[in-house]
């Protein structure tokens, strides 16, 4: 599948337009950022390095620096517009660094490995998860956190931004919204090593999510809303889970 087919962000960076406003403080941090901060706080020790894969414009940093004002944060993203914005916005911050990198082809000659790696809200939008998981583990020294859609059954799907198709009848303007089963995720991770794997329920304030949904639903496709305690994006139920993968044995106690 060609790069242009599914990497909607390269064609239109406004797909994640809210990332810019979160970086500048025009929008509050996401509910998942709050939980990420709590999860990282449980294992973080001073001087640990952190890598955010799929960092967009770097909005997670604003939450993580509450753990440690001097926290060392490195962001990878495949979309040049996001990295350009982050690099400019944080240009005077010695604790941040941003780099264009694709989760399917993370830098093979990169000599720095990170104590904590996280990848939030990315895996569901990829055509497959095997190589991304392998690459994430390959960059991680101690702890890996992933937030994506997990359920009892795998459900592969695509949200079409328009009814545009190629000569083979395949959509050309879409984003993946894939859900993977617990068993499949565990199977893939176990293929790469004997890691400790934990699934952690997603915690969120539905009022904050719905407030943003009301403000952005008319200008951005499938903005998440909450109905009866369930997150929904467009017509699909989003069953978010965190995956915590432990490589090292020196967690905080």
C-alpha positions as semicolon CSV with decimal commas, in nm:
position;residue;x (nm);y (nm);z (nm)
1;X;0,000;0,000;0,000
2;X;0,144;0,334;-0,102
3;X;0,244;0,597;0,147
4;X;-0,009;0,843;0,009
5;X;-0,302;0,604;0,051
6;X;-0,316;0,575;0,429
7;X;-0,086;0,845;0,567
8;X;-0,360;1,104;0,568
9;X;-0,150;1,338;0,786
10;X;0,102;1,390;0,506
11;X;-0,177;1,511;0,280
12;X;-0,358;1,717;0,542
13;X;-0,194;1,790;0,878
14;X;-0,520;1,950;1,000
15;X;-0,641;1,595;1,065
16;X;-0,467;1,649;1,398
17;X;-0,518;2,024;1,415
18;X;-0,583;2,012;1,788
19;X;-0,225;1,903;1,859
20;X;-0,104;2,255;1,780
21;X;-0,352;2,413;2,020
22;X;-0,263;2,170;2,298
23;X;0,104;2,259;2,264
24;X;0,031;2,631;2,293
25;X;-0,220;2,588;2,574
26;X;-0,521;2,700;2,371
27;X;-0,677;2,361;2,442
28;X;-0,644;2,162;2,767
29;X;-0,441;1,844;2,780
30;X;-0,615;1,529;2,668
31;X;-0,764;1,290;2,919
32;X;-0,515;1,026;2,805
33;X;-0,229;1,265;2,881
34;X;-0,338;1,273;3,244
35;X;-0,329;0,894;3,263
36;X;0,001;0,877;3,078
37;X;0,152;1,110;3,337
38;X;0,028;0,884;3,617
39;X;0,164;0,571;3,449
40;X;0,504;0,724;3,377
41;X;0,522;0,864;3,732
42;X;0,505;0,510;3,869
43;X;0,829;0,406;3,699
44;X;1,015;0,732;3,639
45;X;1,344;0,806;3,810
46;X;1,541;1,133;3,774
47;X;1,755;1,150;3,459
48;X;1,553;0,884;3,274
49;X;1,507;0,956;2,904
50;X;1,166;0,943;2,734
51;X;1,074;0,881;2,371
52;X;0,732;0,968;2,230
53;X;0,670;0,783;1,902
54;X;0,398;0,957;1,704
55;X;0,446;1,276;1,902
56;X;0,256;1,504;1,660
57;X;0,344;1,860;1,769
58;X;0,476;1,747;2,108
59;X;0,171;1,814;2,324
60;X;0,241;1,526;2,564
61;X;0,552;1,703;2,686
62;X;0,342;1,968;2,860
63;X;0,195;1,698;3,082
64;X;0,512;1,498;3,136
65;X;0,716;1,795;3,255
66;X;0,487;1,806;3,561
67;X;0,666;1,490;3,674
68;X;1,005;1,655;3,646
69;X;1,066;2,004;3,513
70;X;1,396;1,875;3,369
71;X;1,252;1,560;3,212
72;X;1,437;1,456;2,896
73;X;1,180;1,425;2,617
74;X;1,245;1,315;2,260
75;X;0,968;1,308;1,997
76;X;0,949;1,108;1,673
77;X;0,680;1,168;1,412
78;X;0,657;1,090;1,041
79;X;0,473;1,412;0,953
80;X;0,709;1,698;0,876
81;X;0,455;1,972;0,957
82;X;0,419;1,850;1,315
83;X;0,794;1,819;1,371
84;X;0,858;2,161;1,219
85;X;0,602;2,318;1,453
86;X;0,738;2,137;1,760
87;X;1,099;2,223;1,679
88;X;1,010;2,590;1,643
89;X;0,785;2,607;1,948
90;X;1,035;2,436;2,179
91;X;1,351;2,580;2,021
92;X;1,468;2,736;2,349
93;X;1,398;2,424;2,557
94;X;1,716;2,222;2,610
95;X;1,521;1,922;2,738
96;X;1,327;1,852;2,418
97;X;1,431;1,720;2,081
98;X;1,217;1,637;1,778
99;X;1,297;1,425;1,477
100;X;1,115;1,306;1,164
101;X;1,094;0,928;1,187
102;X;0,851;0,661;1,070
103;X;0,736;0,395;1,316
104;X;0,787;0,135;1,043
105;X;1,145;0,248;0,989
106;X;1,284;0,391;1,311
107;X;1,647;0,502;1,272
108;X;1,858;0,186;1,250
109;X;2,181;0,369;1,326
110;X;2,036;0,549;1,627
111;X;2,271;0,496;1,922
112;X;2,046;0,627;2,200
113;X;1,799;0,391;2,360
114;X;1,534;0,527;2,589
115;X;1,441;0,426;2,943
116;X;1,073;0,492;2,878
117;X;0,904;0,479;2,539
118;X;0,538;0,549;2,474
119;X;0,317;0,544;2,169
120;X;-0,031;0,682;2,225
121;X;-0,319;0,682;1,976
122;X;-0,104;0,566;1,685
123;X;-0,119;0,186;1,646
124;X;-0,490;0,189;1,559
125;X;-0,418;0,414;1,259
126;X;-0,155;0,183;1,109
127;X;-0,214;-0,091;0,848
128;X;-0,045;-0,346;1,077
129;X;0,113;-0,358;1,421
130;X;0,385;-0,627;1,404
131;X;0,681;-0,419;1,279
132;X;0,579;-0,111;1,481
133;X;0,575;-0,318;1,801
134;X;0,911;-0,471;1,720
135;X;1,060;-0,127;1,653
136;X;0,913;0,021;1,972
137;X;1,059;-0,261;2,178
138;X;1,389;-0,215;2,001
139;X;1,411;0,147;2,119
140;X;1,311;0,067;2,479
141;X;1,546;-0,006;2,768
142;X;1,299;-0,042;3,053
143;X;0,932;0,047;3,001
144;X;0,701;0,074;2,701
145;X;0,349;0,220;2,719
146;X;0,105;0,190;2,430
147;X;-0,247;0,330;2,411
148;X;-0,461;0,178;2,140
149;X;-0,787;-0,005;2,075
150;X;-0,803;-0,351;2,236
151;X;-1,099;-0,588;2,267
152;X;-1,185;-0,957;2,283
153;X;-1,191;-0,977;1,904
154;X;-0,986;-0,809;1,634
155;X;-1,185;-0,560;1,425
156;X;-1,004;-0,406;1,127
157;X;-1,174;-0,100;0,984
158;X;-1,120;0,224;0,792
159;X;-1,287;0,562;0,826
160;X;-1,328;0,723;0,485
161;X;-1,294;1,099;0,472
162;X;-1,451;1,094;0,125
163;X;-1,593;0,835;-0,114
164;X;-1,283;0,836;-0,332
165;X;-1,158;0,504;-0,473
166;X;-0,878;0,387;-0,702
167;X;-0,914;0,170;-1,013
168;X;-0,924;-0,139;-0,793
169;X;-1,211;-0,008;-0,584
170;X;-0,989;0,065;-0,284
171;X;-1,043;0,384;-0,085
172;X;-0,782;0,656;-0,128
173;X;-0,882;0,905;0,143
174;X;-0,911;0,730;0,477
175;X;-0,762;0,653;0,816
176;X;-0,741;0,314;0,984
177;X;-0,935;0,258;1,306
178;X;-0,814;-0,093;1,390
179;X;-0,897;-0,280;1,709
180;X;-0,679;-0,578;1,805
181;X;-0,759;-0,864;2,039
182;X;-0,584;-0,916;2,372
183;X;-0,465;-1,257;2,256
184;X;-0,320;-1,123;1,933
185;X;-0,134;-0,843;2,108
186;X;0,014;-1,086;2,361
187;X;0,111;-1,324;2,081
188;X;0,295;-1,054;1,887
189;X;0,480;-0,923;2,192
190;X;0,582;-1,272;2,305
191;X;0,731;-1,336;1,960
192;X;0,987;-1,062;2,029
193;X;1,090;-1,163;2,380
194;X;0,987;-1,268;2,728
195;X;0,835;-0,942;2,848
196;X;0,593;-0,864;3,126
197;X;0,269;-0,742;2,965
198;X;-0,014;-0,567;3,149
199;X;-0,340;-0,428;3,014
200;X;-0,464;-0,119;3,197
201;X;-0,814;0,026;3,166
202;X;-0,841;0,368;3,006
203;X;-0,955;0,632;3,255
204;X;-1,122;0,951;3,140
205;X;-1,354;1,236;3,234
206;X;-1,643;1,207;2,989
207;X;-1,750;1,568;3,043
208;X;-1,417;1,697;2,915
209;X;-1,426;1,472;2,609
210;X;-1,782;1,572;2,522
211;X;-1,704;1,940;2,568
212;X;-1,434;1,916;2,304
213;X;-1,656;1,703;2,081
214;X;-1,915;1,980;2,073
215;X;-1,651;2,233;1,974
216;X;-1,481;2,030;1,700
217;X;-1,723;1,774;1,562
218;X;-1,836;2,009;1,285
219;X;-1,480;2,079;1,163
220;X;-1,297;1,749;1,218
221;X;-1,402;1,394;1,129
222;X;-1,486;1,139;1,401
223;X;-1,410;1,351;1,706
224;X;-1,448;1,123;2,007
225;X;-1,758;1,155;2,222
226;X;-1,883;0,958;2,522
227;X;-2,228;0,804;2,546
228;X;-2,330;0,598;2,851
229;X;-1,966;0,571;2,955
230;X;-1,853;0,441;2,615
231;X;-1,619;0,630;2,383
232;X;-1,745;0,657;2,025
233;X;-1,573;0,808;1,721
234;X;-1,797;0,846;1,419
235;X;-1,999;0,525;1,419
236;X;-1,743;0,305;1,594
237;X;-1,701;0,220;1,960
238;X;-1,345;0,298;2,072
239;X;-1,232;0,045;2,335
240;X;-0,915;0,213;2,454
241;X;-0,663;0,024;2,665
242;X;-0,310;0,091;2,780
243;X;-0,049;-0,178;2,731
244;X;0,240;-0,164;2,976
245;X;0,541;-0,369;2,870
246;X;0,824;-0,405;3,117
247;X;1,175;-0,490;2,996
248;X;1,380;-0,395;3,303
249;X;1,339;-0,504;3,664
250;X;1,407;-0,179;3,847
251;X;1,058;-0,031;3,880
252;X;1,000;0,220;4,158
253;X;0,854;0,077;4,479
